[in-house]
Amino acid sequence: MATELLSRPNTELTAFVPELVYFEPDALNYPKGQKIMKWAEAAGLPVRMTSSHNRITGLPGESELEKYKIAKRTLVVGIRKTLKFDQSMPSAEYAIPIATGCMAHCHYCYLQTTLGAKPYIRIYVNTDDIMEAAAAYMEERAPEITRFEAACTSDPVSLEHISGSLQELITFMARQPLGRLRFVTKFHHVEPLLGVEHNGHTRIRFSVNADYVIKHFEPNTSGFNDRIEAAGKVAKAGYPLGFLIAPIIWFEGWEEGYSRLLEKLKATVPPEAEKTMTFELIQHRFTKTAKRVILERYPKTKLEMDEAKRKYKWGRWGQGKYVYQDEQAAALREFITERIFEHFPSSTIDYFT
């Protein structure tokens, strides 16, 4: 099963169903935890208890790579104990933690390294505590508006049919004059969100890319057409809409690839969404650690990670990464920016990084 995920085409992706579900004991003291337990039992899924996600052992698989793939299909239901939010610039002021981990196999993803050797998918059931912490951050920054990014450590749309956490956050944020919610997704399963009262305070963004990138580097995600159809649905539901073009990759024929991307967006995005539409542009980058991990987990990847071709850029936390040389980065930024404003002159580009 896990091997099949790496070659599955990006079409008609069904909603995520884990192969194994763990519960931390305290999770069952919360209504959300009890609800997920009933869902898992009704689905006939293997259910186990664990004192902590850090103590899970004995996953099936003969090699570390096989165990990694199974871990990506393992759900852990627990409590978010740390309620100090990380910063999330430039996307938002803070990351709001409702889940960790992702079932997708995007070769370039920074979660490859940040989640370590056990990339379980974790859902946190104490959303009331999380929203209370968010309220304190808003009060601290008043009268400024505070933006919260819900997709820093996971793709919450892919888990919404299990957790319902986004619906809770959207409803909560709709009542906050100084709060805004944001999240980005590569999945099309947005139906649970379409009837939720949002008051325009939640921006839903879709990660999109050239066909070459989606085909070669984004296994087990929704196909481009499914993502754009979902974007149309959330736009018609009145949500502010955005697109994250990331990672922007320099490949043979990249100009045609990104031109076609913007042409397809123009042909499918509802015109009424264009006035408030935003774009975020992120060039491909990697660290030495990420390169090592990616090559271990996806040894046949076509992802270019040649340090000699790149520029070394220091990050905010004293860690460096390899980005494109200035000339290449400028060419990518200028070309894609021109195509965006050609097709969407009323849109906003939030940043290129």
Buried (B, 14 or more C-beta within 10 A) or exposed (E): EBEEBBEEEBEEBEEBBBBBBBBBEBBBEBEBBBBBBEBBEEEEBEBEEBEEBEEBEEBEEEEEBBBBBBBBBBBBBBBBEEEEBEEBEEBBBBBBBBBBBBBBBBBBBBBBBEBEEBBBBBBBBBBEBBBEBBBEBBEEBEEEBBBBBBBBBBBBBBBBBBBBBBBBBBBBBBEBEBBBBBBBBBBBBBEBBEEBEBEEBBBBBBBBBBBBBBBBBBBBBBBBEBBBBBBBBBBEBBBBBBBBBBBBBBBEEBEEBBBBBBEBBBEBBEEEBBEBBBBBBBBBBBBEEBBBBBBEBBEEBEBEBEEEEBBEEEEEEEEEBBBBEEEBBEBBBEBBBEBBBEBBEEBEBBEBB
